[in-house]
Amino acid sequence: MKTQTVTTNESDTTCVSELVQPLAEALQKLTQHPLDEIEVTPSTFEGQEARSNEAYLELDMHAETPDRLLRALWTILEQTGSWHRWLNFEGPDEHNRYDGPLMFALMQQHYGSGPFLYHSYLWCFSRDRDFDVEPAKRQVANLVALIGNSDNLVELELEHRMQL
């Protein structure tokens, strides 16, 4: 396992929830139903005293998942190489413009067995509590540009379709 030390030039109050707000706004543009809402939910422990290293993009969908939104979520997971970093504890790939201090995962919390008894999130996380803010900002800006062009979105195979 590689360890990486980074220094930050910004205050310790810059939180992941602030950094990923542009990504939430870009994903919101991909929804079609007027009640669909994507918003940033900060970590429970986020506040003035310490910077949080995680946030959730709450995917509050009232209609069938728009294909373009689901494709954008899968594109984010694919292009950031998050599966390598989550499963193998790898650091960011410096040669991948979509990789950086933030990792992503799609999560669903189930509250029962019925179709509307769950909630979906895009989890944004950094293992390093002292990550450098500038690479995170670049990573989010690159992801926003990536999903803004529908030609960049991955095609979904049947097994990747899901209800959010």
C-alpha positions as CSV (number, residue, x, y, z in Angstrom):
1,M,0.0,0.0,0.0
2,K,1.4,3.4,-1.0
3,T,1.1,6.3,1.4
4,Q,1.0,9.8,0.1
5,T,1.6,13.0,2.0
6,V,0.0,16.2,0.6
7,T,-0.1,19.7,1.9
8,T,-3.0,22.1,1.4
9,N,-2.9,25.8,0.9
10,E,-6.5,26.4,1.8
11,S,-8.2,26.6,5.1
12,D,-9.2,23.4,7.0
13,T,-12.8,24.4,6.5
14,T,-13.0,23.6,2.8
15,C,-15.2,20.5,2.8
16,V,-15.9,17.9,0.2
17,S,-19.5,19.0,0.1
18,E,-18.4,22.4,-1.2
19,L,-16.1,20.9,-3.7
20,V,-18.7,18.6,-5.3
21,Q,-21.5,21.2,-5.5
22,P,-20.7,21.8,-9.3
23,L,-21.0,18.1,-9.9
24,A,-24.4,18.0,-8.2
25,E,-25.6,20.9,-10.4
26,A,-24.3,19.2,-13.6
27,L,-26.1,15.9,-12.7
28,Q,-29.3,17.9,-11.9
29,K,-29.3,19.2,-15.5
30,L,-29.6,15.5,-16.7
31,T,-32.9,14.9,-14.9
32,Q,-36.2,15.3,-16.7
33,H,-39.0,15.1,-14.1
34,P,-39.8,18.4,-12.3
35,L,-39.6,16.7,-8.9
36,D,-36.3,15.0,-9.4
37,E,-33.7,16.6,-7.2
38,I,-30.0,16.1,-6.7
39,E,-28.4,17.9,-3.8
40,V,-25.3,17.7,-1.7
41,T,-25.7,16.2,1.7
42,P,-22.7,17.0,3.9
43,S,-21.2,14.4,6.2
44,T,-22.6,14.4,9.7
45,F,-19.4,15.5,11.2
46,E,-18.7,18.4,8.8
47,G,-18.3,21.8,10.4
48,Q,-16.1,24.8,11.1
49,E,-13.6,22.9,13.3
50,A,-12.5,20.2,10.9
51,R,-12.8,19.5,7.2
52,S,-14.8,16.5,6.3
53,N,-13.5,14.0,3.8
54,E,-16.9,12.8,2.6
55,A,-20.2,14.0,1.2
56,Y,-23.2,12.5,-0.5
57,L,-25.0,13.6,-3.6
58,E,-28.6,12.7,-2.7
59,L,-30.4,11.3,-5.8
60,D,-34.1,12.0,-5.0
61,M,-35.7,10.7,-8.1
62,H,-39.5,10.7,-8.5
63,A,-39.7,9.3,-12.0
64,E,-38.0,6.5,-13.8
65,T,-34.3,7.1,-13.8
66,P,-33.4,9.1,-16.9
67,D,-31.0,7.1,-19.0
68,R,-28.7,10.1,-19.4
69,L,-28.3,10.6,-15.7
70,L,-27.6,6.9,-15.0
71,R,-25.1,6.9,-17.9
72,A,-23.4,9.9,-16.3
73,L,-23.2,8.2,-12.9
74,W,-21.6,5.1,-14.5
75,T,-19.3,7.3,-16.5
76,I,-18.0,9.0,-13.3
77,L,-17.4,5.6,-11.7
78,E,-15.6,4.3,-14.8
79,Q,-13.5,7.3,-15.6
80,T,-12.3,7.9,-12.1
81,G,-11.1,4.3,-11.7
82,S,-12.8,4.3,-8.3
83,W,-13.1,0.5,-8.2
84,H,-9.3,0.2,-8.2
85,R,-8.9,2.7,-5.4
86,W,-11.7,1.3,-3.2
87,L,-10.7,-2.3,-3.6
88,N,-7.0,-2.1,-3.8
89,F,-6.2,1.0,-1.7
90,E,-4.4,2.6,-4.7
91,G,-3.7,6.3,-4.8
92,P,-4.9,8.7,-7.5
93,D,-3.6,8.0,-11.0
94,E,-1.7,11.2,-12.0
95,H,-2.1,10.5,-15.7
96,N,-5.9,10.3,-15.5
97,R,-7.4,13.8,-15.6
98,Y,-10.7,12.4,-14.0
99,D,-8.9,10.9,-11.0
100,G,-7.8,12.8,-8.0
101,P,-8.2,12.9,-4.3
102,L,-11.9,12.0,-4.5
103,M,-13.3,8.6,-5.0
104,F,-17.0,7.8,-5.9
105,A,-19.5,5.0,-5.2
106,L,-23.2,4.6,-5.9
107,M,-25.0,3.6,-2.7
108,Q,-28.6,2.6,-1.9
109,Q,-30.0,2.4,1.5
110,H,-33.0,0.1,1.8
111,Y,-35.6,0.8,4.4
112,G,-38.0,-2.1,3.5
113,S,-38.8,-4.5,0.7
114,G,-41.0,-2.2,-1.4
115,P,-40.0,-0.3,-4.5
116,F,-40.1,3.1,-2.8
117,L,-38.4,2.1,0.4
118,Y,-34.9,3.0,-0.4
119,H,-32.8,6.0,-1.2
120,S,-29.8,6.4,-3.6
121,Y,-26.6,8.5,-3.2
122,L,-23.4,9.2,-5.1
123,W,-20.8,8.9,-2.3
124,C,-17.8,11.3,-2.7
125,F,-14.9,10.3,-0.4
126,S,-11.2,11.0,0.2
127,R,-9.2,8.6,2.3
128,D,-6.7,11.4,3.1
129,R,-8.2,13.9,5.5
130,D,-5.5,16.4,4.5
131,F,-6.0,16.1,0.7
132,D,-5.0,19.1,-1.5
133,V,-8.0,21.1,-2.4
134,E,-6.7,22.3,-5.8
135,P,-6.5,18.8,-7.4
136,A,-10.0,18.0,-6.1
137,K,-11.3,21.2,-7.7
138,R,-9.7,20.2,-11.0
139,Q,-11.0,16.7,-10.7
140,V,-14.6,17.9,-10.2
141,A,-14.3,20.5,-13.0
142,N,-13.0,17.8,-15.4
143,L,-15.9,15.4,-14.4
144,V,-18.5,18.2,-14.9
145,A,-17.1,18.9,-18.4
146,L,-17.0,15.1,-19.2
147,I,-20.7,14.5,-18.3
148,G,-21.8,17.7,-19.9
149,N,-21.3,16.1,-23.3
150,S,-23.6,13.2,-23.9
151,D,-21.1,11.7,-26.5
152,N,-18.8,11.0,-23.5
153,L,-21.3,9.0,-21.5
154,V,-20.9,5.2,-21.4
155,E,-23.5,3.0,-23.0
156,L,-25.4,1.0,-20.4
157,E,-25.7,-2.7,-20.7
158,L,-28.9,-4.3,-19.4
159,E,-27.3,-5.5,-16.2
160,H,-26.2,-1.9,-15.3
161,R,-29.7,-0.4,-15.5
162,M,-31.1,0.2,-12.1
163,Q,-33.7,2.2,-10.4
164,L,-32.4,5.2,-8.4
